[in-house]
Amino acid sequence: MTQTLPSPNTFLPLTPAVFNILLSLADGEKHGYAIMLEVEANTQGAVKMGPGTLYGSIKRMLEAGLITESDERPDPDLDDQRRRYYALSGLGQRVLRAEAQRLADQAALAQRKGVLEGTPG
């Protein structure tokens, strides 16, 4: 019996929090505080994710299979054992790619309609 994988499109559109968390994990696993810092840096401070939003989103993303919790520590001697590390799952990568494409398509449409500065309209 084979398990049918869900289509990435069933998860779209993503909330800004989920999209930003997945995007922060695109280049490797991170712990929660590092995710918060990267989201803030990636958005030039426009998105400040508090612990409630972050860990509530992480819990739902784990349940949905978008991310996994890693058992390994990058450097056990320098790390706090309570710290949990998260990584994108294969499904999470596909969902992130689908959402990024959806957003790119929307931005292209906005540009064609002259909504963005410096575009004909």
N, C-alpha and C positions, 0 to 999 in steps of 0.2 A: 504494500500500500504506500503510495507516494503522497507526500504532503504538498498541497498547492500553496505556493508562496503568494502573499498578498501583493497586489499591484501597488507600486509607489504612489500612483495617482489617488489611491483611496485615502491617503494621508493629507492630501493637499486641499486647500492652502494651509501651510504651517503657520502657527502663531509666530510673531517676531521672536519670542523667547526660545522656542524650539528651533527655529531656523538658525538663530545666533549660536545656540549651544552646539548644534550639529556642525556648523561652520567652524567653530573653535576647535572641534575634534578632528577636522578634516586632515590635519597634518600630524596627528598622533595623539596618543592618550594623555589625559590631563586629570588632575584632581579638581574638586569643585571650586576652590578659591582661585586656582589658575584659570578656570573657565570664566569666572566672573571678571577677572582682570583682563583677559583677552577680549571678551565681548565689549567691555568698556573701551579698550584701546582700538579695536576694530571699528567701532562706531564713533570714534573721536569724542567719547563721553556722552553721546546722545542716548545710549541705552546703558542704564546702571541697573544691574540685576541684583536684587536683594536675595538673601538666603532662602526665604520662603518660596519665591518664584523659581529660583534655581533648583532647589531640591525637590519641590513639587513637580516641576517639569522633568527632572531626571527620573523620578519614581515612575511617572507615566511613560516616559521613553523606554525605560527598562522593561516595563510590562508589555509595551507594544513591540519590543524587539528591535528598536532603532539603535540602541546602544547596549553595550555589555559592560559589566564591572570586571576589571582586571584583578587577578590574584597576585600578579607580580608587582614588585616595587622597583622603580628605576635604580635607586641606591638605598637598600635597606638600612645602611648605617647612618644615612643623613635624613631619613624620612620618619615621619610620625606614623606609627602603626595604625592609628585611628583613621588616617587619611585614606579615602577610597579613590581609585583611579577608574576613569571611564574611557571607552573607545567606541568608535563607530562600528556597528555590525555591517554585514553586507547589505542588508535591507536599508539600514540607515544611510549608507553611501548612495544607494539608488534613489532614496527619497530626497536626500540633499540635492543630488544632481537634477532630479525632476523639478524641485522647487526653484532651484537657481535658473533653470531653463524657463520656467513659467514667469519668473520675475524679469528675466532678460527680454522675453517676448513682450511683456507689458511695457517695459522701458522703451523698446523699439517702437511700439505703437504710439506711446506718448511723444517720442521724438518725431515720428512721421506726422503727427497731428499738431506739431509746433508747441507742445506744452512745455518742453524743456527750453531753458534759455539758450539762445544762439542757434535755434533750429527754425527752419521756415514754417510758417503757419498762417 
